[in-house]
Amino acid sequence: MVDEPVAPEPGEWRQVTQTRYDPDRDGELGTEIVYAVAETKDADPLDHDELPVLHDTIDAEFLEASVVDSTDVPNTDDSRSHASFEYADCLVTVEHDGWITVYERQ
């Protein structure tokens, strides 16, 4: 079984950045999302004039608790949990295995 990234329909979005979040190493998921989008937009992740507050878009703590699997137990069924949302004019996808992918409109 191979984990395949969850991607939007071709044509509207193009992948710009992808990073792997490890809850045991990286701190908070929300911080990783903001930094990934900041990299995509060449913005200062701490400047709220450049990037909106993430919590105004999504509850990152809930996202982490409900989507990201912090265990090393392989997923034996064929379901893959993920969440996609728009933030700062980007599409962000967070997958169960910690992959964060940022897309921009084409």
N, C-alpha and C positions, 0 to 999 in steps of 0.2 A: 504494500500500500504506500503510495507516494502522496505527500502533502502538496497540493497544487495551490498557488496563490489565488485568492479571490480577486477577480478583476472586473471592472465595469465593462459594459458593452463597448466594443471598439468604435472609434470614430469621435466620440465626444470628449474623452479624457485620455491623457497620456501620462504614463508613470514617470515621476521625476525623482523621487527619493524612496529608499526602503531601508529600514533599520530593524534590528531585532531587540526587543525589550526582554530583559531577564529580571523578574521581580526580586530575585535573591541578590542581585548585583546592582541594579540601576536606580533604586529609589522609587519614585512615583511614576506611574504610567502617564499621567497628565503632563509631567515635565518632559518626558520623552516625545510625546506628541507635539508639544509646542516647539521643541527644538528641531524636530524633523520638518515641521511646516516652516519654521524660520529659515532653515537651510534652503528649502525650496524657493522661498520668496526673497532670499538674501536680506533678511530682516533681523533686527535685534530682538531676541526672544523675550527680553525683559521690558521692551518699550511698548506700552499699551496703545500708543498712537500708531504703531506699525502693525501690531497683531492684537485682535480682541482678546478679552479674557476667555480662556477655554471653558470655564464653568458656565459662562453665559450660553454656551452651545451644547455642552454635554457634561454629565456627571462622570468624571474620569474614575472616581473611586468605585462607583457602581459598575462601570464598564470593566474595570479590572476584576472585580469580584465575580461578575457574571460571564465574562468572555475568556479572559486569559487564564490558561491552565498552568499553574505554577508547579505542578507535579511532573515527574518524568514518566508517568504511566502512559503508555501509548493509547491512542484512541482506537478501540477495537471495532466500533461500528463505523458506518460510513458517513455519519453526520459530522459536520465541521461547524463549530460556532464561530461567528465573526460579527462585527458591527461595522457599518459604514455610515459616515455622516459628513456634512459639509462644514468646513471651518476655514475662515479667512480666504474665501474664494477657492478653496482646494477641496478635493474629496479625499477623506482619510479612511483607510480600512485597517482595522485591528483584528488580527486573527487569533485563534485559540492558542497557538504556539508562540505568541509574542511578536510576530512580524507586524510592523507598522509600515504601511505603504501610502505614499502621498502622490496624488494625481493633480494635474492642472488641466483646465479646459484647453482644447486644441483650437 
